[in-house]
Amino acid sequence: MRASIFASITNPHMKPEDHAWRALNDHAAAQLRGGFADRVLRVAHGPDPAAWRQLQEYAAAQLRPSFAERVVRAARQLPGIPSLLEQFFFSVGTAAVCAIAVSFFHAHTDQLEDERNLARWHQIAMVAIDEDAGR
């Protein structure tokens, strides 16, 4: 049994869920201006073919006559897709740079760890020397 039906059965003053949805729908519909559905449909379908033709004619008039040729020429001058060999060398180079960076970082952290451990052992040794001197 759904909670809203149970609540309306046990509490006669409570309104069912359907009533609340209808009230919300009515309130939302009252907020819309007249002709809203027609405007939504017009936008969804887009302009009619005559409007598209006018738009294309206007856009074509804005372009210089050699525009298409210049675009094709520029597209032909773009660098091509790298070959498989070029991609392989790029991958190997990237892996080498990463390996060097990791080894440098590892060496640096090892050095810091060694310095920290030596400093602690030095402290322990000093405490031991003080203990031996105190006896």
Long-range contacts (C-beta under 8 A, 24 or more apart in sequence): none
